[in-house]
Amino acid sequence: MEISSIHNSIDLIKEKKISILELNQYFISKIKKNKNLNAFIHFDEENIYQQIKSLENSKTNNRLYGMPIAIKDLFCTRNMPTTAGSKILSKFNPPYESFVTNQLINQGSILIGKTNLDEFAMGSSTTTSFFGNTINPKSNNISLVPGGSSGGSAAAVSANLCLGATGTDTGGSIRQPASFCGVIGIKPTYGLCSRWGIIAFASSLDQAGIFANNVKDTAILIKEIAGYDKNDSTSVNIKIPDYYKNLNKDLNGKTIGIPIEYKIPGISDEINNMWEKAIKVFEKGGAKIKEISLPHTKYALPVYYIIAPAEASSNLARYDGVRYGFRSKNDSSLDEMYELTRSEGFGKEVKRRILIGTYVLSAGYYEAYYIKAQKVRNLISKDFKNAFEQCDFIVTPSTPSSAFPIGEKEDDPISMYINDIFTVPASLAGIPGISIPFGKTKDNLPLGLQILSNHFTEQTILDAAYYLESIHE
C-alpha cells in the first residue's frame, strides 16, 4: 500500500487500520533505501522510536498524531543536531526547540530527520552544503539539482520519504525546489510563522513554510506551524483560520492578474506554454484574466542581492569560534582564531555573500547601496499593493527553467541567482506564494506554477491551487 498523504493517514490511524509505529516504519524503510539522494543530514532511527513510544504513552491524539515530518536543518531542534548545512555548526546541538518544530511536536508529529540544504540557506541548488549534494528524485540519466536552499526537504517529499517537510524561504527557497521536484511548496506571509529558533540568513526576508504532496496536506500543515510568538518581534498576532476546512474550488467572480513584466526573453517555450495553459484552465473555471503591471520587477534581483547579503553579513558575525560551533586549531592569537575559524568554517558561497554584504554596509557605500535598495524594495511592495486592488491573485511561472544538472552553474553565480527571478519580488514584498506542479518538459521533468496573493490571504492561494490540482489530476 502506497502512503503519501497526511489527511488519508490521519483517517487510517483513527480507523485503526494502521498504527503510528507501522506508519513510521514504512517511511524509515524508504529513507534507508534512498540514502543515495542525500536528502537527510541527520537520521536517527532510535530517536524516531523514542518519539513514537513517548507519543503512545502520552494518550493524546492531536491533529498530526504520528505523522512523520522532515525538518530542514535550519530549525533548531533540542534532540537533534542543527548544522545549517555548514562546517561551522557541524557539531552544534541546540538547547532549545524552534517555535515551528515545537508547534509540530505539540500536534503529535514525529520529527523523522533533518534535511539537507544549501549552507546557511544561501543557494538555489543544494550543492553548497558541507554534507554534500542532494540529488533530485526526478533525475533521469544525469543527476539533477533539487533546487535550493530547501532542496533536501523538497527531495524528501518528492521521493515520499515523509508525509511533509518544513522549509524556509528567503528569496524562493521553498517555491523553487518545489517546482524542480514536482511537489507543492508554500511561503506564507512574512510574520505568519515565527522565526524563533530558525538560524538567521536575512531576518527581514526569512520565513518558514511547508512542502507537501497535495493541497489538503499543505493547508493542514500551514495552519499548525502558524501563530503568534512573543519571542519574535516580527510575528503578527492574528487569528489563524482552518485553511483545510475552508478549502473552496469555486473561482467565479475571481480576477487573476498576469504581470506583463514576467514575460521575459530567454524563458523556454515549455515554461511559457505551461503558463498559458494554466491561465486557460483558470479562465475555464470562471475566473477573469487581467494583465497587470509590476513596473519595478526588473530591480528585484539586484535589490535582493544587496539586502540579503547585508543582513547575512550582520547575522553571521556571531560565528567566531568563541561560544559554540567549529573553532580553528591553527591559531596563535585571538585575532587569528577569529580569522581562521571563519575562513575554514564557511564555504565559498557564504563567504561571497558575507563579503558583498559587508561592502554594501561599509562607510561611503551604505547610502548608495543599502538605503537605496530599501527604497526600491518599498516601491516593489507598492506595486503589489496596487495590483491587488485590481485582482484577487497573480499567476506566474515558479522558475525560469526546469531542474538542471548538478555542477552546471557552479562557476557562474549570476546565472545561479537568476533562478530566483520569479520568486524574489514576492519575498521582498512579504506576500504569500505557493508553487504547484503543473505540467512537464519533453524530458519528463516537473514544472511549477506560482500563485501569489495579498498579505495574510493564504486561503486565496490555497483555494486557487486546490482548483488547479483538481483539474490537473
C-alpha positions, 0 to 999 in steps of 0.5 A, spaced: 500 500 500 502 506 497 502 512 503 503 519 501 498 523 504 497 526 511 489 527 511 488 519 508 493 517 514 490 521 519 483 517 517 487 510 517 490 511 524 483 513 527 480 507 523 485 503 526 487 500 520 494 502 521 498 504 527 503 510 528 509 505 529 507 501 522 506 508 519 513 510 521 516 504 519 514 504 512 517 511 511 524 509 515 524 503 510 524 508 504 529 513 507 534 507 508 533 505 501 534 512 498 540 514 502 543 515 495 539 522 494 542 525 500 536 528 502 537 527 510 543 530 514 541 527 520 537 520 521 536 517 527 532 511 527 532 510 535 530 517 536 524 516 531 522 510 536 523 514 542 518 519 539 513 514 537 513 510 544 513 517 548 507 519 543 503 512 545 504 513 552 502 520 552 494 518 550 493 524 546 491 524 539 492 531 536 491 533 529 498 530 526 498 524 531 504 520 528 505 523 522 512 523 520 515 530 518 522 532 515 525 538 518 530 542 514 536 543 518 535 550 519 530 549 525 533 548 531 531 542 534 533 540 542 534 532 540 537 533 534 543 536 531 542 543 527 548 544 522 545 549 517 548 545 512 555 548 514 562 546 517 561 551 522 555 548 526 557 541 524 557 539 531 552 544 534 546 541 538 541 546 540 538 547 547 532 549 545 526 547 540 524 552 534 517 555 535 515 551 528 518 544 530 515 545 537 508 547 534 509 540 530 511 536 536 505 539 540 500 536 534 503 529 535 508 529 529 514 525 529 520 529 527 523 523 522 530 527 520 533 533 518 534 535 511 539 537 507 540 544 504 544 549 501 549 552 507 546 557 511 540 557 506 544 561 501 543 557 494 538 555 489 541 548 488 543 544 494 550 543 492 553 548 497 552 544 503 558 541 507 554 534 507 554 534 500 549 534 494 542 532 494 540 529 488 533 530 485 528 524 485 526 526 478 533 525 475 533 521 469 540 519 466 544 525 469 543 527 476 539 533 477 539 539 482 533 539 487 533 546 487 535 550 493 536 552 499 530 547 501 532 542 496 533 536 501 526 537 504 523 538 497 527 531 495 524 528 501 517 529 499 518 528 492 521 521 493 515 520 499 520 519 504 515 523 509 508 525 509 511 533 509 517 537 510 518 544 513 522 549 509 524 556 509 524 561 504 528 567 503 528 569 496 524 562 493 527 557 497 521 553 498 517 555 491 523 553 487 525 546 489 518 545 489 517 546 482 524 542 480 521 536 484 514 536 482 511 537 489 507 543 492 511 548 496 508 554 500 511 561 503 506 564 507 506 571 509 512 574 512 510 574 520 505 568 519 510 563 522 515 565 527 522 565 526 524 563 533 529 558 533 530 558 525 538 560 524 538 567 521 540 568 513 536 575 512 531 576 518 527 581 514 526 576 508 526 569 512 520 565 513 518 558 514 513 554 510 511 547 508 512 542 502 507 537 501 504 532 496 497 535 495 493 541 497 489 538 503 496 536 506 499 543 505 493 547 508 493 542 514 500 543 515 500 551 514 495 552 519 499 548 525 506 551 524 502 558 524 501 563 530 503 568 534 510 568 538 512 573 543 519 571 542 519 574 535 518 581 534 516 580 527 510 575 528 503 578 527 498 576 532 492 574 528 487 569 528 489 563 524 483 560 520 482 552 518 485 553 511 483 545 510 476 546 512 475 552 508 478 549 502 473 552 496 474 550 488 469 555 486 473 561 482 467 565 479 467 572 480 475 571 481 480 576 477 487 573 476 492 578 474 498 576 469 504 581 470 506 583 463 513 584 466 514 576 467 514 575 460 521 575 459 526 573 453 530 567 454 524 563 458 523 556 454 517 555 450 515 549 455 515 554 461 511 559 457 506 554 454 505 551 461 503 558 463 498 559 458 495 553 459 494 554 466 491 561 465 486 557 460 484 552 465 483 558 470 479 562 465 475 555 464 473 555 471 470 562 471 475 566 473 477 573 469 484 574 466 487 581 467 494 583 465 497 587 470 503 591 471 509 590 476 513 596 473 519 595 478 520 587 477 526 588 473 530 591 480 528 585 484 534 581 483 539 586 484 535 589 490 535 582 493 542 581 492 544 587 496 539 586 502 540 579 503 547 579 503 547 585 508 543 582 513 547 575 512 553 579 513 550 582 520 547 575 522 553 571 521 558 575 525 556 571 531 560 565 528 567 566 531 569 560 534 568 563 541 561 560 544 559 554 540 560 551 533 567 549 529 573 553 532 580 553 528 586 549 531 591 553 527 591 559 531 596 563 535 592 569 537 585 571 538 585 575 532 587 569 528 582 564 531 577 569 529 580 569 522 581 562 521 575 559 524 571 563 519 575 562 513 575 554 514 568 554 517 564 557 511 564 555 504 565 559 498 558 561 497 557 564 504 563 567 504 561 571 497 555 573 500 558 575 507 563 579 503 558 583 498 554 584 504 559 587 508 561 592 502 554 594 501 554 596 509 561 599 509 562 607 510 561 611 503 557 605 500 551 604 505 547 610 502 548 608 495 547 601 496 543 599 502 538 605 503 537 605 496 535 598 495 530 599 501 527 604 497 526 600 491 524 594 495 518 599 498 516 601 491 516 593 489 511 592 495 507 598 492 506 595 486 503 589 489 499 593 493 496 596 487 495 590 483 491 587 488 486 592 488 485 590 481 485 582 482 484 577 487 491 573 485 497 573 480 499 567 476 506 566 474 511 561 472 515 558 479 522 558 475 525 560 469 527 553 467 526 546 469 531 542 474 538 542 471 544 538 472 548 538 478 555 542 477 552 546 471 552 553 474 557 552 479 562 557 476 557 562 474 553 565 480 549 570 476 546 565 472 545 561 479 541 567 482 537 568 476 533 562 478 530 566 483 527 571 478 520 569 479 520 568 486 524 574 489 519 580 488 514 576 492 519 575 498 521 582 498 514 584 498 512 579 504 506 576 500 504 569 500 506 564 494 505 557 493 508 553 487 504 547 484 506 542 479 503 543 473 505 540 467 512 537 464 518 538 459 519 533 453 524 530 458 519 528 463 521 533 468 516 537 473 514 544 472 511 549 477 506 554 477 506 560 482 500 563 485 501 569 489 496 573 493 495 579 498 498 579 505 495 574 510 490 571 504 493 564 504 486 561 503 486 565 496 492 561 494 490 555 497 483 555 494 486 557 487 491 551 487 486 546 490 482 548 483 488 547 479 490 540 482 483 538 481 483 539 474 490 537 473 489 530 476 
